[in-house]
Amino acid sequence: MTDAALHPAPAARPQVARSLLAVDARTRRRNAAEKRFRIYGIVAIAVALIALALLLISILGGGLSAFRQTRIVIPVELSAQMLDKDGNRDPAQMAKVLTLTYGKVLEQALEAEIQRAGVSVPDLSAKDISGFLSKEAPAQLRAKVLADPELIGQTIEFDALTNGRIDGFYKGRVTMESAAKDSNTSPAQLQLAEALKAKGFVRTSFNTDFITAPDASDQRPEAAGLGVAIIGSFYMMMVVLCLALPIGVASSIYLEEFAPKNRLTDLIEVNIANLAAVPSIVFGILGLALFINFVGLPQSAPIVGGLVLTLMTLPTIIISTRAALKAVPPSIRDAALGVGASRMQSIFHHVLPLAMPGILTGTIIGLAQALGETAPLLLIGMVAFVRNYPAPPMEGLFDPASALPVQIYNWTQRADPAFFERASGAIIVLLIFLLFLNILAIVLRRKFERRW
């Protein structure tokens, strides 16, 4: 007897007819899992959009008012007896007249205009009238007169800043109730502002000084601007672009195309990846120790900020450039070498042009990241209060300056609520710059993109 007889074959299972058009249980489970995944993706996108909308609403709601400013236009008599007693119109002699004297001129002009307009406000004190104008207004009038001494003896229409509380009153930040508890204003002063606005003297218009003017002291929030910070950020970005782009691209080309694959290059690649993850404040400490303490470069200078941001941006540019070079098919290199091109020619004539979209995108994203950095700039002293504009390059690279993120941080540390409005407005300006850089990256990538 054979083994086959002892162990008969099992009975064959009946074949169940299956149709590709019939949905079985396994297909239903798979379709349900796909639907759940789509729902998860839609929910994630919705949450991200809601968070973005809340962020934009918060920033725009608090910062758009910074682009409007309340001013008063009054006729001012520039008395020669007060401003130029000698009558020789000598700018050096006229410069000895203090801002306090110009403040008295403006105060007298405002009192005269109130009387001429027939404005009467109960409980209006002399303090309310003297504090109606910004403390920056006398300084602006003085600068105007020193720029044109022939104005002495004339009556001019002067567009003066009102104080921050009156400006906040028209922006909804200050109310009659809060003014009654505020030592810097009073309900009578706000009533005077309403009466003068009804007469056409007070108006709220677009504030160009917010973009062009320098920073102001804690007592003059209505005069604070971003002029010095914008110039400082521009200078630093120029330093970063001129140093990080050629160094980063050259390093990437060598590591990707020429460097031998050994332990040394592996160590370099690991360190570059680690540097990309190092907190930015560490680069600030390095810049403080190297560029300021050792080299002796001045604090608060755009050249130091640019060098620090260059060190921070280099790993990002190197990693993105190497990724762009790897994306070019090896057949491009082989074809160039096959027709007699040298290694250098194959890279610079064929590989690099094809990798240019990725290189430009990585560079611009690195610049955008550097533009928003604050911590390293705080450590090298760019938080200093700077009123003077830096000189044109190259001299201006060594002049004191600020930067947009540092200016935002500085304003949030001040007590006056008007500076929080200014900080939100500065965030809007910074976001516009970042949006422009990202749009530029998309445009350049599409312009230089090639198909193979």
Buried (B, 14 or more C-beta within 10 A) or exposed (E): EEEEEEEEEEEEEEEEEEEEEEEEEEEEEEEEEEEEEEEEEEEEEEEEEEEEEEEEEEBBEBBBBBBBBBBBBBEBBBBBEBBBEEEEBEEEBBEEBEBEBBBEBBBBBBBBBBEEBEBEBEEBEEEBBBBBBBBBBBBBBBEBBBEEBEBBBEEBEBEBBBBBBBBBBBBEBBEEEBBEEBEEBBBBBBBBBBBBBEBEBBBBEEBEBBBBBBBBEEBBBBBBBBBBBBBBBBBBBBBBBEBBBEBBBEBBBEBBBEBEEEEEEEEBBEEBEEBBEEEBBBBBBBBBEBBBEEEEBBBBBBBBBBBBBBBBBBBBBBBBBBBBBEEBEEEBBEEBBEEEBEEEEBBEEBBBEBBBBBBBBBBBBBBBBBBBBBBBBBBBBBBEBBEEBBEEBEEBBBBBBBBBBBBBBBBBEBEBBBBBBBBBBBBBBBBEBBEEBBEBBEEBBEEBEEEE
